Amino acid sequence: MGEIARLFPFGNGESESAPVDADPALAEAVRIAEALIFAAPEPLAEQEIEKRLPRGVAVASVLDRLRADYASRGVNLVRVGGRWMFRTATDLAWLLAGGEGEQKRLSRAALETLAIVAYHQPVTRAEIEDIRGVAISKGTLDVLLETGWVRLRGRRRTPGRPITYGTTQNFLIHFGLDAITDLPGLEELKGAGLFEGAVPSGFSIPQPSDAEALSADEDPLEGEPSSYVDEAAPVADDETECA
């Protein structure tokens, strides 16, 4: 038996690949990355993690290994908004749902507005209303700004210079998206049953972009941002609460 073990050193169930501990620098880098991400109050960028790692160790390899280590744990290492954080495993989220108090639900109008901002940003109030086909009731954009999922971007270079809106890093984190381009496309939305009947000819889902830089038809905001919140908001009664 001992002779067989010497001939086939991995026959006892051990992997042929060298364990992490065989590379002390990598093992230590994994521990450092784990500690940094665990202690960070916000998701960490790879550049921030790389600064603290031993010289010569690839941060991508470290994060891949750490993500694999936590893949079957109660918490997982995930990348959201281009940054890294630990998050409760999806199948265990229900365990933590209680005891947090009743969460405020967004109205259907607010959810529809959020979706339009996410897919069509940078977008103005008038453009949101044109897409929805109804006026936005007063306070809808205020609520979305309060959640931290929507931000004021700039002003459109058109008459009246209306404010443009876009999504935030917190939007990506809350919905578990690494990038805004991870939003579901047309085929995924159809597969989820969100489209009933035939899709109109030529219909398509816009390619979303949440780039920080202003677009060519935007000017930067000026003055106190609070004075711009939900400007010129008409009063409409389309805010039915979601069940």
ABEGO torsion letter per residue (X at the ends): XAAAAAABAAAAGBBABBBAAABAAAAAAAAAAAAAAAABABBBBAAAAAAABBBGBBAAAAAAAAAAAAAABABBBBBBGGBBBBBBBAAAAAAAABGAEBBBBBBAAAAAAAAAAAAAOBBBAAAAAAAAGBBBBBGAAAAAAAAGABBBABBBBBBGGBBBBBBBAAAAAAAGBABAAABBBAAAAAAAGABBEBBBBGBBBBBBBABABBBAABBBBBEBAAAABGBGBBBBBABBBBX
